[in-house]
Amino acid sequence: MDIQHQRWEETPLGRPIALNRYGAAGQPLLAFPAQGGDHRNLEDFGLIAAVAPYIESGRIQVFTTDTWDEETWTGSHPLPERARRYEAYVRFVLDVVLPWIKAHTDRPLWTTGVSMGAYHAANFLFRFPHHFGGVIALSGVYELSEFLGEYSDELVYYNSPLWFLPNLTDPYYLEELRKKVIVLCVGQGAWEEPMLTQTRRMGEILAAKGIPAWVDIWGEDVHHDWPWWHRQLPYFLEKLL
């Protein structure tokens, strides 16, 4: 498998961000790691191996990047500072990481991720639909009270799709979202709450807004764990490609 490494030393938080590119052709996916993971997380836990046939046949290429979970939403900084730090991360991805990816492919970029990575993947797609072609989110949360309690401010609101989508009326954004590939998947087994409840609610909101989405609720034996994500991502790729 062709693997390319990229690293940016200077970032808004003074800490490098790295990226791995797996493959050199096909549908590009920007993949975010599980909570606290880095750009190697999806490879280390076998998800890259699970989609290797799609990479090696040139059907997809996967860009995996670092997140700053432990310095933003799940960290110990004061709550307003966590939001500001996350927004700095968002701007870096949009202003630096995306142009690098788009220099290597001219196809619409999908986002994907598992667990906390699914939150990032969905948040980027729903906030900035003009930058992305779709999302495959596996076992994600879609608002931040799990990490912030009752705290909210403007940045928290705009980084919580469950909160801002019901109030979205701008025709530009709604029409953009209606053109996207949107897959939200979750199981009903162990450790899948509150992801299950939030995924169902997302489905209701998207339907009310006339935004087509594939909301797929798997069985009670489907747990919040890597073996199931290894099955789910290839399943959806096979259906969508």
Residue pairs with C-beta under 8 A, 6 or more apart in sequence:
1 22
1 23
1 52
1 55
1 56
2 22
2 23
2 24
3 20
3 21
3 22
4 20
4 21
4 24
5 18
5 19
5 20
5 21
6 18
6 19
6 20
6 21
6 100
7 16
7 17
7 18
7 19
8 16
8 17
8 18
8 92
8 96
8 97
9 16
11 17
11 92
11 96
12 88
12 89
12 91
12 92
13 68
13 71
13 85
13 88
13 89
15 68
15 71
16 66
17 65
17 66
17 92
17 96
17 97
18 38
18 39
18 65
18 66
19 39
19 63
19 64
19 65
19 66
19 97
19 100
20 39
20 40
20 43
20 63
20 64
21 61
21 62
21 63
21 104
22 43
22 48
22 55
22 61
22 62
22 63
22 64
23 55
23 56
23 58
23 60
23 61
23 62
24 58
24 61
25 58
25 61
26 54
26 55
26 57
26 58
26 59
26 60
26 61
26 107
27 59
27 60
27 61
27 107
27 110
27 241
28 60
28 61
28 62
28 63
28 101
28 104
28 105
28 107
28 109
28 110
29 60
29 61
29 62
29 63
29 109
29 110
29 111
29 112
29 136
30 63
30 65
30 97
30 98
30 101
30 109
30 110
30 111
30 112
30 121
30 124
30 132
31 42
31 47
31 62
31 63
31 64
31 65
31 111
31 112
31 113
31 117
31 121
32 64
32 65
32 67
32 111
32 112
32 113
32 116
32 117
32 118
32 120
32 121
33 39
33 41
33 42
33 64
33 66
33 67
33 113
33 116
33 117
34 41
34 45
34 113
34 114
34 115
34 116
34 117
35 69
35 74
35 115
35 116
35 117
36 69
36 70
36 74
36 116
37 44
37 67
37 69
37 117
38 66
38 67
39 64
39 65
39 66
40 64
41 64
41 117
42 48
42 62
42 64
42 114
42 117
43 49
43 64
45 226
46 226
46 230
47 114
47 226
47 229
47 230
47 233
48 55
48 62
48 64
50 229
50 230
50 231
50 233
50 234
51 60
51 62
51 233
51 234
51 237
53 234
54 60
54 234
54 237
54 241
55 61
55 62
59 237
59 241
60 237
60 241
61 105
63 101
65 93
65 97
67 89
67 116
67 117
67 120
68 85
68 86
68 89
69 75
69 116
71 77
71 85
72 82
72 83
72 85
72 86
72 89
73 82
73 86
73 144
73 147
73 148
74 116
74 147
75 82
75 85
77 85
79 148
79 151
79 153
80 153
82 148
83 153
83 155
83 156
83 159
84 155
86 155
86 159
87 155
87 159
90 124
90 127
90 159
93 124
94 128
94 131
98 109
98 131
101 109
102 109
107 133
108 132
108 133
108 134
109 131
109 132
109 133
110 132
110 133
110 134
110 135
110 136
110 181
111 120
111 121
111 122
111 124
111 125
111 132
111 134
111 135
111 136
111 137
112 118
112 121
112 135
112 136
112 137
112 138
112 233
113 119
113 120
113 121
113 137
113 138
113 140
114 138
114 139
114 140
114 226
114 229
115 138
115 139
115 140
115 195
115 224
116 140
116 141
117 140
118 137
118 138
118 139
118 140
118 141
119 137
119 140
119 141
119 142
121 135
121 136
121 137
121 140
122 135
122 137
122 140
122 142
122 161
122 184
122 202
123 142
123 159
123 160
123 161
124 131
124 132
124 135
125 132
125 134
125 135
125 180
125 182
126 135
126 161
126 164
126 165
126 177
127 158
127 159
127 161
127 164
129 173
129 176
129 177
129 179
129 180
130 176
132 180
133 180
133 181
134 180
134 181
134 182
134 183
134 240
135 180
135 181
135 182
135 183
135 184
136 181
136 183
136 185
136 233
136 236
136 237
136 240
137 183
137 184
137 185
138 185
138 186
138 229
138 232
138 233
139 185
139 186
139 187
139 192
139 195
139 224
139 229
140 184
140 186
140 195
140 198
140 199
141 194
141 195
141 198
142 160
142 161
142 162
142 198
142 199
142 201
142 202
143 160
143 161
143 162
143 163
143 198
144 156
144 159
144 160
146 194
148 156
157 163
157 164
158 164
161 202
162 198
162 201
162 202
162 205
165 202
165 205
165 206
165 209
166 205
166 208
168 174
168 209
174 209
174 210
174 211
177 209
177 211
178 210
178 211
178 212
180 211
181 240
182 206
182 211
182 212
182 213
182 214
183 213
183 214
183 216
183 236
183 240
184 199
184 202
184 203
184 213
184 214
184 215
184 216
185 199
185 215
185 216
185 217
185 218
185 232
185 236
186 192
186 195
186 196
186 199
186 216
186 217
186 218
187 196
187 217
187 218
187 219
187 220
187 221
187 222
187 223
187 224
187 228
188 196
188 217
188 218
188 219
188 220
188 222
189 219
189 220
189 221
189 222
189 223
189 224
190 223
190 224
190 225
191 223
191 224
191 225
192 222
192 223
192 224
195 224
196 217
199 215
199 217
200 215
200 217
202 213
202 215
203 213
203 215
206 212
206 213
206 215
207 213
214 236
216 236
218 228
218 232
222 228
